[in-house]
Amino acid sequence: MRNRKYKLTTLLTGLILTSVLLITVFLLFASYQFEKKSLTETYLTLNYSKSEKISQSVNSLSKSMRSSLQEITKFLSENPEMTSREIQEHLELLKNNNRYFNSLTWIDETGLVRNIAPVNVGIQGDYVTGVIKEAVDSKKPMLTPPFSGLTGRIIVLMSEPFYDAKGNYRGIIGGSIFLQEQNVLNEILGNDIVDQNGSYYYVVGPDGKLLFHPNLNRIGDRVKGNQVISKLIQGQSGMERVVNTKGVPMLAAYSYIPEIGWGVVQQTPVSYVEELLKKHIQKLLATIFLPFLILLFLSISFARKLAKPFIDLADVVNQFGSDKPIQPPKFQSHWNREADLLTKSLIIAISAVEKNKNKLVEEAMTDSLTHLPNRRKLTEVVNKLSKDKQQFSLIVLDIDHFKSINDTYGHQIGDEVLKFMAETVQSVISQKDVFFRYGGEEFILVLPHLNSNEAYLIAETIRTTIANKISPMGKPITVSLGISEFPSHTESLKDLFLFADKALYESKSKGRNFVTIWQGNTSK
């Protein structure tokens, strides 16, 4: 009899031990899968947002650069009496003022370099060959693939055909972009940036050649065997997990630039996400270790006389395999003290699991540096406001020259500046307003029930408050702001963000430390 009782106790103890272990395994597995999906979606979305922003900026810049060349050709055709010296001085003036191009050139219809600014490039009077001669002979606007110039630089040439007042073809006006030297395009791209998590972006041309890359030595190389590059060449945009040409798995987002046929790729190593998952599981294990030991100890201690609580525990374990919320057992008074304790312990354990799950959801929607709600929470808030047809304004804020802050003072001070920015804005806005970190040095403020003019007053308050306050650098910083309004500007949330971002870009183009309201095709 005693042997039979001993075997039954051992069986019950073994079953309870197995159940507790399964609960732990299910918890870890569910948490791991949830966090993996969340991190993957977050980084793909952030990467796509950044690649899209860069492509829009480059697209707008290329239009401005093309317009600049068209203005030169128009001016020259309307002033045929200008001497070569006057044309040279005009090109020098334009080159120094707009900073779009590293050099401006008039190449006549025979391929002769008639004028070039700056003149010290040293090719005035030479005849061009190769892709430049093809641009001259084509008699139409062109943007060449990267090539090695006479000076050894890797160059992209944007050209515009030049006709005199009588309609005679007089060659091209060309603007040279030196891919490895300073210019406006390089300043926008900031192509030497590699984030601490290993994220970086690069730009490719329509022929698959690298135009911008953190490794300057790779500029001009042709990328082969990369499925993302193949899709960009076909004019596609998107995001996916890929393996790059070096065999490294990446979370990549890519955006096509329709104006010039280039493509931007922003990617984050999968290894970084896996490292975050590893730390997450370690933290979760540390959190549940003590409750696990307590539950295990109680379960084994009371296993000899408890049958009913064991059945309830098994039923609860089955719930961990479904997506439905875990239903804790209803507490009922048992005839013995041990049964009561086991039931209570199980309820406590389930409560801890649910609490930890809720904590994970909250962490997934909060920026760890500034403790502001992040992009996922922003999507939730604006979707609800638009669904309820509520009027609201959107303000996009961007710290001016943030790259130079990081370069000059280091990323630690840069992080302190981001926190300073968050705290300062929160001290200005009201409780109904919601402030988000969108990514990098960019923030978004949602103002429910306010139109764009009312939002402008708040934006100005924010701008002046920040500009008059000493930052962690020991001196003030400035911000540029763009405003759009729902639904008066658009009922499309995608366009609402785009309009605010375009207004922000215009604030930047006006010299920064400026507030701009989107208004149709123009901003004010």
ZAMARGU-4260 file (C-alpha; in steps of 0.2 Angstrom, whole numbers, plus 5000, padded with zeros to 4 digits):
<rodrens>
0) 5000/5000/5000 | 5014/5012/5005 | 5023/5008/4989 | 5008/5011/4978 | 5005/5028/4987
5) 5023/5032/4984 | 5022/5029/4965 | 5006/5039/4964 | 5014/5054/4973 | 5029/5053/4961
10) 5018/5053/4946 | 5008/5068/4952 | 5024/5077/4956 | 5031/5073/4939 | 5016/5079/4931
15) 5015/5095/4940 | 5034/5098/4937 | 5031/5095/4918 | 5016/5107/4918 | 5026/5121/4927
20) 5040/5119/4915 | 5028/5119/4900 | 5020/5135/4907 | 5037/5143/4907 | 5042/5137/4890
25) 5026/5143/4882 | 5028/5160/4891 | 5046/5161/4884 | 5041/5155/4867 | 5026/5167/4865
30) 5036/5181/4872 | 5050/5178/4860 | 5039/5177/4845 | 5029/5192/4850 | 5045/5202/4853
35) 5053/5196/4837 | 5038/5200/4826 | 5037/5217/4835 | 5056/5222/4833 | 5056/5216/4815
40) 5041/5226/4810 | 5047/5241/4820 | 5064/5241/4811 | 5057/5238/4794 | 5045/5252/4797
45) 5058/5264/4803 | 5070/5259/4789 | 5056/5262/4776 | 5052/5279/4784 | 5070/5285/4783
50) 5073/5278/4765 | 5057/5287/4760 | 5062/5303/4768 | 5079/5303/4760 | 5071/5298/4743
55) 5059/5313/4744 | 5072/5325/4749 | 5084/5319/4735 | 5069/5320/4723 | 5065/5338/4728
60) 5083/5343/4727 | 5085/5335/4710 | 5070/5345/4703 | 5078/5361/4710 | 5095/5357/4702
65) 5087/5353/4685 | 5077/5370/4687 | 5094/5379/4691 | 5101/5372/4674 | 5086/5377/4665
70) 5087/5395/4671 | 5105/5396/4666 | 5101/5390/4648 | 5086/5403/4647 | 5097/5417/4653
75) 5111/5413/4641 | 5099/5412/4626 | 5091/5429/4631 | 5108/5437/4632 | 5117/5432/4616
80) 5128/5448/4617 | 5138/5441/4633 | 5156/5439/4631 | 5165/5423/4636 | 5172/5432/4651
85) 5155/5438/4656 | 5148/5420/4654 | 5162/5414/4665 | 5159/5426/4678 | 5140/5422/4678
90) 5144/5403/4680 | 5156/5407/4694 | 5142/5417/4703 | 5129/5404/4701 | 5141/5390/4706
95) 5146/5400/4722 | 5128/5405/4727 | 5117/5389/4725 | 5130/5376/4730 | 5121/5363/4720
100) 5135/5358/4709 | 5154/5356/4712 | 5156/5364/4694 | 5146/5372/4681 | 5151/5369/4662
105) 5146/5376/4645 | 5151/5362/4632 | 5147/5368/4615 | 5139/5357/4601 | 5156/5350/4595
110) 5161/5344/4613 | 5172/5359/4617 | 5173/5365/4635 | 5169/5383/4632 | 5167/5389/4650
115) 5169/5380/4667 | 5167/5386/4685 | 5178/5385/4694 | 5191/5388/4681 | 5204/5379/4691
120) 5197/5362/4686 | 5208/5364/4671 | 5198/5357/4657 | 5193/5373/4648 | 5197/5372/4630
125) 5197/5353/4630 | 5186/5342/4620 | 5175/5329/4630 | 5173/5311/4626 | 5163/5296/4633
130) 5147/5299/4643 | 5149/5318/4642 | 5150/5318/4623 | 5135/5306/4623 | 5125/5319/4633
135) 5131/5333/4621 | 5125/5323/4606 | 5109/5317/4614 | 5102/5336/4614 | 5091/5332/4628
140) 5091/5333/4647 | 5102/5319/4655 | 5109/5312/4671 | 5124/5302/4668 | 5129/5286/4677
145) 5145/5289/4688 | 5161/5290/4679 | 5179/5294/4682 | 5183/5312/4676 | 5199/5319/4669
150) 5204/5324/4687 | 5202/5307/4693 | 5186/5311/4703 | 5170/5300/4702 | 5157/5311/4695
155) 5139/5312/4690 | 5134/5325/4677 | 5117/5333/4676 | 5115/5342/4659 | 5102/5353/4650
160) 5102/5357/4631 | 5106/5375/4627 | 5098/5383/4612 | 5101/5401/4607 | 5087/5414/4603
165) 5086/5408/4585 | 5084/5390/4590 | 5101/5384/4586 | 5108/5370/4596 | 5123/5377/4606
170) 5128/5362/4617 | 5124/5359/4635 | 5125/5367/4652 | 5131/5354/4664 | 5132/5353/4683
175) 5145/5341/4690 | 5142/5332/4706 | 5158/5325/4714 | 5151/5310/4724 | 5166/5309/4736
180) 5167/5328/4739 | 5156/5341/4748 | 5140/5347/4740 | 5122/5350/4744 | 5118/5332/4739
185) 5131/5325/4751 | 5125/5336/4765 | 5107/5330/4763 | 5113/5311/4762 | 5126/5312/4776
190) 5133/5296/4768 | 5146/5293/4781 | 5133/5289/4795 | 5133/5271/4802 | 5121/5270/4817
195) 5127/5261/4833 | 5115/5247/4829 | 5124/5244/4813 | 5110/5252/4802 | 5116/5262/4787
200) 5110/5267/4770 | 5117/5268/4753 | 5111/5275/4736 | 5112/5266/4719 | 5109/5273/4701
205) 5098/5265/4688 | 5113/5254/4682 | 5116/5247/4699 | 5131/5257/4703 | 5134/5264/4721
210) 5132/5283/4721 | 5133/5285/4740 | 5139/5273/4753 | 5147/5274/4771 | 5162/5266/4763
215) 5168/5280/4751 | 5179/5267/4742 | 5164/5258/4736 | 5157/5273/4727 | 5156/5269/4709
220) 5156/5250/4711 | 5142/5240/4703 | 5131/5229/4715 | 5127/5212/4708 | 5116/5198/4715
225) 5106/5209/4726 | 5087/5207/4725 | 5083/5224/4732 | 5094/5232/4719 | 5085/5223/4706
230) 5068/5229/4712 | 5074/5247/4713 | 5081/5246/4695 | 5063/5241/4691 | 5056/5256/4700
235) 5049/5247/4715 | 5049/5252/4733 | 5046/5241/4748 | 5054/5232/4764 | 5059/5214/4767
240) 5072/5203/4775 | 5086/5200/4763 | 5104/5193/4763 | 5116/5206/4756 | 5131/5203/4744
245) 5142/5200/4759 | 5131/5186/4765 | 5124/5196/4780 | 5105/5195/4784 | 5097/5212/4784
250) 5081/5220/4787 | 5080/5231/4772 | 5069/5245/4766 | 5071/5253/4749 | 5063/5268/4740
255) 5064/5273/4722 | 5067/5291/4717 | 5057/5293/4701 | 5064/5310/4696 | 5081/5303/4693
260) 5079/5284/4693 | 5090/5282/4709 | 5086/5271/4724 | 5089/5272/4743 | 5092/5257/4753
265) 5091/5258/4772 | 5095/5242/4782 | 5098/5235/4799 | 5108/5219/4803 | 5097/5205/4808
270) 5110/5201/4821 | 5106/5217/4830 | 5088/5212/4832 | 5093/5194/4838 | 5104/5202/4851
275) 5090/5212/4857 | 5079/5196/4858 | 5093/5188/4868 | 5093/5202/4881 | 5074/5202/4881
280) 5074/5183/4885 | 5087/5185/4899 | 5078/5199/4907 | 5062/5189/4906 | 5070/5174/4914
285) 5077/5185/4928 | 5060/5192/4931 | 5050/5175/4932 | 5064/5165/4941 | 5059/5168/4958
290) 5040/5166/4955 | 5044/5150/4945 | 5054/5143/4960 | 5040/5148/4972 | 5027/5140/4961
295) 5037/5125/4958 | 5041/5122/4977 | 5023/5124/4982 | 5017/5113/4968 | 5029/5099/4973
300) 5025/5101/4992 | 5007/5100/4990 | 5006/5087/4976 | 5003/5072/4988 | 4986/5077/4993
305) 4980/5088/4979 | 4971/5081/4964 | 4958/5094/4959 | 4971/5108/4958 | 4982/5098/4947
310) 4968/5096/4935 | 4964/5115/4935 | 4983/5118/4932 | 4983/5106/4917 | 4967/5115/4910
315) 4976/5132/4912 | 4992/5125/4903 | 4981/5121/4888 | 4977/5139/4887 | 4995/5145/4884
320) 4994/5137/4866 | 4980/5149/4860 | 4980/5167/4856 | 4965/5170/4868 | 4968/5179/4885
325) 4973/5167/4899 | 4958/5163/4910 | 4964/5160/4928 | 4955/5147/4938 | 4941/5153/4950
330) 4946/5152/4968 | 4935/5139/4977 | 4938/5134/4995 | 4945/5116/4996 | 4943/5104/5011
335) 4962/5106/5014 | 4974/5120/5016 | 4986/5114/5003 | 4973/5114/4989 | 4969/5132/4993
340) 4987/5138/4993 | 4991/5129/4976 | 4976/5138/4968 | 4981/5155/4975 | 4999/5152/4968
345) 4993/5148/4951 | 4982/5164/4950 | 4997/5174/4956 | 5008/5166/4942 | 4995/5170/4929
350) 4993/5187/4935 | 5012/5189/4934 | 5012/5183/4916 | 4998/5195/4910 | 5007/5209/4919
355) 5023/5205/4910 | 5014/5204/4894 | 5006/5221/4896 | 5023/5228/4901 | 5030/5221/4885
360) 5016/5229/4875 | 5019/5246/4884 | 5038/5245/4881 | 5035/5241/4862 | 5026/5258/4861
365) 5038/5268/4871 | 5055/5276/4865 | 5068/5269/4877 | 5079/5285/4877 | 5066/5299/4879
370) 5052/5289/4886 | 5040/5297/4873 | 5027/5286/4864 | 5035/5280/4848 | 5029/5277/4830
375) 5018/5263/4834 | 5008/5273/4847 | 5008/5287/4835 | 4999/5276/4821 | 4986/5271/4834
380) 4982/5289/4840 | 4980/5296/4822 | 4970/5282/4816 | 4958/5284/4830 | 4957/5303/4827
385) 4954/5300/4809 | 4941/5286/4812 | 4932/5298/4823 | 4933/5312/4810 | 4940/5323/4823
390) 4950/5339/4818 | 4968/5339/4823 | 4985/5346/4817 | 5001/5337/4815 | 5018/5346/4819
395) 5034/5338/4813 | 5049/5344/4822 | 5067/5341/4817 | 5083/5347/4827 | 5094/5358/4816
400) 5111/5351/4812 | 5109/5336/4823 | 5123/5327/4814 | 5135/5340/4818 | 5130/5339/4836
405) 5134/5321/4836 | 5150/5323/4826 | 5156/5338/4838 | 5150/5333/4855 | 5148/5314/4853
410) 5132/5303/4853 | 5131/5304/4872 | 5128/5322/4872 | 5117/5319/4856 | 5106/5308/4867
415) 5105/5321/4881 | 5100/5334/4867 | 5086/5322/4862 | 5080/5321/4880 | 5081/5339/4882
420) 5071/5342/4867 | 5057/5330/4874 | 5057/5338/4891 | 5056/5356/4884 | 5042/5352/4872
425) 5032/5343/4885 | 5034/5358/4897 | 5025/5369/4884 | 5011/5358/4877 | 4994/5354/4886
430) 4989/5338/4893 | 4978/5334/4878 | 4992/5336/4866 | 5002/5320/4862 | 5021/5321/4859
435) 5030/5307/4850 | 5048/5302/4845 | 5047/5298/4826 | 5065/5292/4824 | 5082/5299/4825
440) 5081/5318/4828 | 5063/5319/4822 | 5048/5321/4833 | 5029/5323/4830 | 5016/5333/4840
445) 4998/5329/4838 | 4986/5343/4843 | 4968/5337/4844 | 4954/5349/4840 | 4966/5363/4834
450) 4968/5370/4816 | 4984/5374/4808 | 4984/5392/4813 | 4982/5388/4831 | 4995/5374/4829
455) 5007/5388/4822 | 5006/5398/4838 | 5010/5383/4848 | 5024/5378/4836 | 5031/5396/4837
460) 5031/5395/4856 | 5040/5378/4855 | 5053/5385/4843 | 5057/5401/4853 | 5057/5392/4870
465) 5070/5379/4863 | 5080/5393/4854 | 5081/5403/4871 | 5086/5389/4882 | 5103/5382/4886
470) 5104/5364/4879 | 5116/5350/4886 | 5129/5356/4874 | 5130/5372/4884 | 5122/5383/4871
475) 5105/5384/4863 | 5099/5373/4849 | 5086/5377/4835 | 5072/5367/4828 | 5063/5367/4811
480) 5044/5363/4811 | 5031/5359/4798 | 5013/5359/4800 | 4998/5350/4792 | 4980/5349/4797
485) 4967/5335/4796 | 4955/5335/4787 | 4956/5352/4779 | 4973/5348/4770 | 4969/5330/4767
490) 4959/5315/4773 | 4974/5303/4769 | 4985/5300/4784 | 4999/5296/4772 | 4998/5312/4763
495) 4995/5321/4780 | 5013/5315/4786 | 5020/5319/4768 | 5013/5337/4768 | 5020/5340/4786
500) 5037/5333/4781 | 5037/5344/4765 | 5033/5359/4776 | 5047/5354/4787 | 5059/5353/4772
505) 5054/5371/4767 | 5058/5377/4784 | 5075/5369/4782 | 5077/5377/4765 | 5072/5394/4772
510) 5087/5393/4784 | 5081/5382/4798 | 5074/5388/4815 | 5057/5391/4806 | 5039/5386/4806
515) 5030/5382/4790 | 5012/5378/4787 | 5008/5366/4772 | 4996/5375/4760 | 4992/5366/4744
520) 5007/5365/4732 | 5016/5379/4743 | 5019/5382/4761 | 5017/5397/4772
</rodrens>
